[in-house]
Amino acid sequence: MQNNAPIDIPTAMLNAITSFLGQGTVDFPPFRFYFGPTGFAPAPAQRLYIPSGSEPGGGWHFLWVTPLPGYEDAVIPNGVPNEEYVTLSPLGSPCWQIHKRYLMPPGSTPPNDCFLINPTMPDANPSYALLLKKNFLDVPGFPVAAPTFDPSFSVGQETAPGIQKVSILFDGSATADGPWNWNGSFRFLVNEAYWVCTSTNSTPEGGSESVTLSVGCSTDDYQRFYNDRKITVSVDVGVIAKMLDFGVDEDMSNEMSMTVIHNETHSSQTTTAIDVVYPKSNLTLFWQGASNLTYYDGTGAIVDTAAIQTMGTRMTWQGEAGPQIQIVSD
């Protein structure tokens, strides 16, 4: 008999990660990334990442890249005169020139849908980093549900978590001193978003008040993610992941739905006040958005989790036409 019981998020993540890594390639436009030994060269191909340390007995494995369909103009052979292209490294075989539209100076701020990596090829040109489109892991079946109204709900009631986005991170440091391991070179950061009821209010005449929100994550979560995962989760810079062996940062605030508050505290948590106008209702429930920022390794195992409170707030109540919901802040 077939088992049609629903699966939980960790099981769904394990299945999705196993399937994804089993393909042996990953796309970060304009390039497709491959894993292979010396001599492995899907044409045209360029070795992008060179591990450090002594070559093991089985020989090095490298990160290879080829242009994706539709991006063939991203590269031309080395030595072909063209002012629109730059040679990233004079060494290696084969070698490319890459179009300047796919390059930025290291330390630049890329567009929100992109990130930068610094190639580690021999004599790599230090003036340029590759500008790549982000990629996300598809894990269907876990929508982020809006809060609802139920008179039995009390403070602390939570909605079932849903998957907002799953970012694919490359962690070159995981295998920098040994033979490359494809599965060991990727990490996955998941925003498991949900809503928490923070107050229940009797508002038969409506009314208004200022509500203070706590936004961000605990100091312990912040320090642990910063020290162990090289991920910064703070109220003023959002969610930043260090692409460890490439020496650059990837801003993931948008896909992680981490609302940035512009202040100068550089803290993990802060408070902010919002004005709330209540409906006329015998019972109004007030909800705040929250997320578990969960970090998975290439085996599909959960490595760490940070709990985050966001700026999103909602109200729900029983109206004449049925349960009502109102956006208060995002």
C-alpha positions in Angstrom: 0.0 0.0 0.0 1.3 3.4 -0.9 2.1 5.7 2.0 0.5 9.1 1.2 1.3 10.7 4.6 2.6 14.2 4.3 6.3 14.7 4.9 7.9 17.3 7.1 10.3 20.1 6.0 13.5 18.3 7.0 12.5 15.2 5.0 11.5 17.3 2.0 14.8 19.2 2.2 16.8 15.9 2.4 15.0 14.6 -0.8 15.5 17.9 -2.6 19.2 18.2 -1.7 19.9 14.6 -2.7 18.2 15.1 -6.1 19.9 18.4 -6.7 23.4 17.2 -5.9 22.9 14.0 -7.9 22.7 16.0 -11.1 26.5 16.9 -10.8 25.9 20.4 -12.1 24.5 23.7 -10.8 23.6 26.8 -12.8 24.7 30.3 -11.7 24.0 32.2 -14.9 25.9 32.9 -17.1 27.7 29.7 -16.2 27.0 26.1 -15.5 29.3 24.6 -12.9 30.7 21.1 -13.1 32.9 19.0 -10.7 35.6 16.9 -12.3 39.3 15.8 -12.3 42.2 17.2 -14.4 41.4 16.6 -18.0 37.6 16.8 -17.5 36.6 19.5 -19.9 33.1 19.8 -21.3 33.8 22.1 -24.2 34.2 25.0 -23.9 35.3 24.8 -20.3 37.4 26.7 -17.8 38.8 25.7 -14.4 37.6 28.3 -12.0 38.6 27.0 -8.6 41.9 25.5 -7.7 42.1 23.9 -4.2 45.1 24.6 -2.0 47.5 22.2 -0.3 49.4 19.2 -1.6 47.9 17.2 -4.5 46.4 13.9 -3.1 47.2 10.5 -4.6 44.0 10.4 -6.5 44.7 13.7 -8.2 42.9 17.0 -7.9 39.3 17.6 -8.7 38.4 21.1 -9.9 35.4 23.3 -10.4 34.7 23.7 -14.1 32.4 26.2 -15.7 30.9 26.5 -19.2 28.6 29.2 -20.6 24.9 28.4 -20.3 22.7 28.3 -23.5 21.9 31.9 -24.3 25.1 33.2 -22.7 27.6 32.0 -25.3 28.8 35.6 -25.7 30.0 35.6 -22.1 33.4 34.3 -23.1 35.8 34.4 -26.0 39.2 32.6 -26.3 42.2 34.2 -24.6 44.3 36.4 -26.8 41.5 37.6 -29.1 41.7 41.4 -29.0 38.4 42.8 -27.7 38.1 45.8 -25.2 34.8 44.5 -23.9 36.4 41.3 -22.5 38.9 40.7 -19.7 41.3 37.8 -19.1 40.8 36.5 -15.6 44.0 34.4 -15.5 46.8 33.9 -18.0 47.5 30.4 -16.8 45.6 27.1 -17.2 44.2 25.3 -20.2 42.0 26.4 -21.7 41.7 30.1 -20.8 39.0 32.6 -21.5 38.3 36.2 -21.6 35.0 37.1 -19.9 32.7 39.9 -20.9 32.8 42.9 -18.6 29.0 42.7 -18.0 29.7 39.6 -16.0 32.5 41.1 -13.9 32.7 43.6 -11.0 35.5 44.8 -8.8 35.8 42.7 -5.6 34.0 44.3 -2.7 31.4 45.9 -5.0 27.7 45.8 -4.2 26.1 43.5 -6.8 22.4 43.7 -7.9 20.0 42.0 -5.4 19.6 39.0 -7.6 23.3 38.4 -8.0 26.4 37.6 -6.0 30.2 37.8 -6.5 32.9 35.2 -6.3 36.6 35.7 -6.7 38.2 33.0 -8.9 41.2 31.2 -7.3 43.0 30.3 -10.6 46.8 30.7 -10.7 47.6 34.4 -11.1 43.9 35.3 -11.2 43.3 39.0 -12.0 42.7 40.6 -8.6 40.7 43.5 -10.2 37.7 41.4 -11.1 35.2 39.1 -9.5 32.6 37.0 -11.3 29.0 38.4 -11.2 26.6 35.5 -11.1 22.9 35.1 -10.8 21.7 33.5 -7.6 20.1 30.1 -7.7 17.5 28.5 -5.4 16.5 25.0 -4.6 12.9 24.2 -5.4 11.1 22.5 -2.5 7.4 22.5 -3.3 4.5 21.7 -1.0 5.2 24.1 1.8 3.5 27.5 1.2 3.7 30.2 3.8 0.2 30.4 5.2 -1.4 33.7 6.3 -2.6 33.8 9.9 -6.3 33.2 10.5 -8.9 34.0 13.1 -10.1 31.5 15.7 -11.6 32.6 19.1 -9.7 29.8 20.8 -6.3 31.1 19.7 -4.2 32.6 22.5 -0.8 34.4 22.7 1.9 32.1 21.4 -0.3 30.4 18.8 1.8 29.7 15.7 0.9 29.0 12.1 2.6 26.0 10.4 5.9 27.0 8.9 6.3 27.3 5.2 9.4 27.6 2.9 9.9 31.1 1.7 13.1 30.4 -0.2 16.1 28.0 -0.2 19.4 29.7 -1.2 22.2 27.6 -2.6 25.6 28.6 -1.1 29.0 27.4 -2.3 31.5 26.7 0.4 34.9 26.3 -1.2 36.6 26.0 2.2 34.9 22.7 3.0 37.3 20.8 0.7 40.1 23.3 0.1 42.8 21.0 1.4 41.8 17.7 0.0 40.2 16.0 -3.1 37.1 17.9 -4.1 33.8 16.5 -2.9 30.8 17.9 -4.8 28.3 17.3 -2.0 30.7 18.8 0.6 31.0 22.0 -1.4 27.4 23.2 -1.0 25.3 24.5 1.8 21.6 25.4 1.8 20.0 28.3 3.8 16.2 28.0 4.3 13.8 30.6 5.4 11.1 28.7 7.2 8.5 31.5 7.7 5.5 31.5 10.0 3.3 33.8 12.1 3.1 34.1 15.9 0.1 35.6 17.8 1.6 38.2 20.1 -1.5 39.7 21.7 -5.3 39.2 21.9 -7.3 42.3 22.3 -10.9 43.2 23.1 -11.7 46.1 20.7 -15.5 46.4 20.5 -15.2 50.1 19.9 -12.0 49.9 17.8 -9.3 52.3 18.9 -5.6 52.8 18.2 -2.3 52.5 20.0 1.4 52.3 19.5 2.8 48.7 19.5 6.5 48.0 20.2 8.0 45.2 18.1 11.2 43.3 18.9 12.9 42.6 15.5 16.0 40.5 14.8 17.5 37.5 16.5 18.9 36.7 19.8 22.5 37.5 20.6 23.4 33.8 21.0 22.0 33.0 17.6 23.8 36.0 16.1 27.1 35.1 17.6 26.8 31.4 16.7 25.9 32.0 13.1 28.6 34.7 12.7 31.4 32.6 14.3 30.5 29.1 13.0 28.5 29.7 9.8 30.1 33.0 8.6 26.5 34.3 8.3 25.6 37.7 9.7 21.9 38.1 10.8 21.4 41.7 12.1 18.8 44.3 12.0 20.7 46.8 10.0 22.5 44.7 7.4 20.0 41.9 7.0 21.3 38.4 6.1 24.8 38.3 4.7 26.6 35.0 3.9 30.3 34.9 3.6 31.3 32.9 0.5 34.2 31.5 2.5 37.0 30.5 0.1 36.1 33.2 -2.4 36.4 36.1 0.1 33.2 37.8 -0.8 29.8 38.4 0.8 26.4 37.4 -0.5 23.5 39.6 0.5 20.4 37.4 1.0 18.1 39.8 2.7 15.5 39.7 0.0 15.0 36.0 -0.4 15.3 35.5 3.4 12.6 38.1 4.0 14.8 39.8 6.6 13.5 43.4 6.9 16.4 45.8 7.2 16.1 48.6 9.7 18.5 51.4 9.1 20.4 52.3 12.2 23.9 52.5 13.4 23.8 49.9 16.2 25.0 46.9 14.1 23.0 44.8 16.6 21.3 41.5 16.3 18.0 42.7 17.8 16.2 46.0 18.2 12.8 47.4 19.0 10.6 49.6 16.8 7.2 51.2 17.3 4.3 51.0 14.9 0.9 52.6 15.0 -2.1 50.2 15.0 -5.7 51.1 14.3 -8.0 48.3 15.6 -11.2 47.2 14.0 -14.5 47.1 15.9 -14.5 43.5 17.1 -15.0 41.7 20.4 -11.7 39.9 19.8 -8.8 41.0 17.6 -5.7 38.9 17.2 -2.3 40.6 16.6 0.4 38.5 14.7 4.1 39.1 14.0 6.1 37.4 11.3 8.9 35.1 12.3 11.4 32.8 10.6 13.6 29.9 11.4 16.7 30.5 9.3 17.9 26.9 8.9 21.3 25.9 7.6 21.6 22.5 5.9 24.8 20.7 4.7 25.3 18.7 1.6 24.1 15.5 3.2 20.7 17.1 3.9 21.4 17.3 7.7 20.4 20.4 9.7 23.6 22.1 11.0 22.1 25.1 12.7 19.0 27.3 13.1 18.6 30.9 14.1 15.1 32.2 15.1 14.3 35.7 13.6 11.4 38.1 14.4 10.5 40.2 11.3 8.8 43.5 10.8 5.7 41.9 9.3 2.5 42.2 11.3 -1.1 41.3 10.7 -4.5 41.5 12.5 -7.3 39.0 12.3 -10.8 39.1 13.6 -14.4 37.9 13.0 -16.2 40.2 10.6 -19.8 40.2 9.4 -18.7 38.4 6.2 -16.5 35.9 8.1 -12.8 35.9 9.3 -10.9 39.1 8.3 -7.2 39.8 7.9 -5.4 43.1 7.6 -1.8 44.0 6.8 -0.5 46.3 9.5 3.2 46.5 8.4 5.7 44.7 6.2 
